[in-house]
Amino acid sequence: MAKTVNIHEAKTHLSALLKDVLEGKKVIIAKNNTPIAELKKIESKPKQRKFGALRGKIKIHGDFSDSDKEIEKLFNESKLFPDE
C-alpha cells in the first residue's frame, strides 16, 4: 500500500519519506489530496558511456571541412549590423 502525503508534509518530512522509499515503500505526493507525483527508488545506475562506441558507424566525407567560397564571401563582406 502506498503512503500518500500532501506537499507541505513532504517538504517537512522529506528525509523520512526518502528512508521509506529506500526500504521499498511507495510514496505518493498530493496537492489538495490529489496525487501529482510518486517518489521511487532508482534501481540501477545510468550506463557509463563507452569511448569509441560509434567507431565504424559514422562516416565523415573528405570534403567535410572544405570551405564554401559563397558562404565565405557572405561572412566576410556583410555588415555586422546592417541597419546602421
C-alpha positions in Angstrom: 0.0 0.0 0.0 1.3 3.4 -0.9 1.7 6.2 1.6 0.1 9.5 0.4 1.3 12.8 1.8 0.5 16.4 0.9 3.2 18.8 -0.3 3.7 20.6 3.0 4.2 17.3 4.8 6.5 16.0 2.1 8.7 19.2 2.4 8.7 18.9 6.2 9.5 15.2 6.3 11.5 14.6 3.1 14.3 12.7 4.9 11.9 10.3 6.5 10.0 9.8 3.2 13.2 9.0 1.4 14.1 6.5 4.1 10.7 4.8 3.4 11.5 4.8 -0.4 14.9 3.2 0.3 13.1 0.5 2.3 10.9 -0.2 -0.8 7.8 1.6 0.2 5.8 3.7 -2.3 5.3 7.4 -1.5 2.7 9.5 -3.4 2.8 13.3 -3.1 -0.5 15.1 -3.4 -1.8 18.6 -3.7 -5.1 19.2 -2.0 -5.4 15.4 -1.7 -5.0 14.9 -5.4 -2.0 12.7 -6.3 0.6 14.5 -8.5 3.9 12.7 -8.1 5.5 9.5 -6.9 8.8 9.1 -5.1 10.5 5.9 -6.1 13.9 4.4 -5.8 16.2 4.4 -8.8 17.1 0.8 -9.3 20.1 1.0 -11.5 23.0 3.4 -12.2 22.9 5.1 -15.6 25.1 3.3 -18.2 28.6 4.5 -18.5 29.4 5.9 -21.9 31.9 3.8 -23.7 34.6 5.7 -25.6 34.6 4.7 -29.3 31.2 3.1 -29.2 30.3 4.7 -32.6 33.6 3.7 -34.3 32.8 2.5 -37.7 29.2 3.6 -37.6 29.8 7.3 -38.7 31.4 8.3 -41.9 32.8 11.8 -42.4 33.3 12.6 -46.1 36.6 14.0 -47.2 35.1 17.4 -48.2 33.5 17.9 -44.8 35.9 20.7 -43.7 36.3 22.3 -47.2 35.3 25.9 -47.3 32.4 27.2 -49.5 33.5 30.4 -51.3 30.0 31.9 -51.4 29.5 31.4 -47.7 33.0 32.8 -47.0 32.2 35.9 -49.1 28.8 36.5 -47.3 30.5 36.1 -44.0 33.5 38.3 -44.7 31.8 41.1 -46.7 28.5 41.5 -44.8 28.0 44.2 -42.2 27.7 43.1 -38.6 24.8 45.5 -38.0 23.2 46.0 -41.5 20.6 48.6 -40.3 23.1 51.1 -39.1 
